[in-house]
Amino acid sequence: MTKISTTGISTSGVTRRSILKTTATAALIGAVKTAFPSGAFAAGAGPEVKGVKLGFIALTDSAPLIIAKEKGLFDKHGLPETDVAKQASWGATRDNLVLGGAANGIDGAHILSPLPYLMQTGKVTQNNKPVPMAILARLNLDSQGISVAKEYAETGVQLDASKLKAAFEKKKAEGKEVKAAMTFPGGTHDFGSATGSPPVALIRTRTFRPSSCRHHRWLPT
């Protein structure tokens, strides 16, 4: 016999497991509604919005975004108002992502791999405030390198950067600085110096936007 509760909802076949499942589903839907008050899913076919603001740094691995824009792929997939905008530096990219597209920042970006993790944990944001991030695609794998000035060519340094140690020690003994450029603290270029290749204790690092590293008489890392 079917029992009718005082709320008017049938309780026939109700189990503890089904209640937990229903409650969990309701909690998920509630969380989605809170995060996306205008609706997380489009009512009809295609994206909910007509465009997004995407940032990029002028490096070869930004090519997928630029080509997609030039070839009309955003238009084809329902995002005709997408703007692909050059950013001044990784720091500027971070700041514009924190702002978001609605506040004259950007909605997404071609970005240095560690930055989303550092932003998610609040390690590189103002007041260490965590910013929710999502990585949708990897645009580049490996292909990182360390370039050295001509004065170090005779060391024969290649994959084993320890060959630079003697040259660095000699320069330090002469009272000169060994200077290195990187694109962002904690980035993949910075990881190389932090792990002792080349010996980090012998060098002084400076942060430059990627496009300007080649113009400085520094040791790019």
Secondary structure, 3 states (H helix, E strand, C coil): CCCECCCCCECCCCCHHHHHHHHHHHHHHHHHHHHCCCCCCCCCCCCCCCCCEEEECCCHHHHHHHHHHHCCHHHHCCCCCCEEEECCCHHHHHHHHHHCHHHCCCCEECCCCHHHHHHHCCCCCHHHCCCCCCCCCCCCCCCCCCCCCHHHHHHCCCCCHHHHHHHHHHHHHCCCCCEEEECCCCCHHHHHHHCCCCCHHHCEEEECCHHHHHHCCCEEC
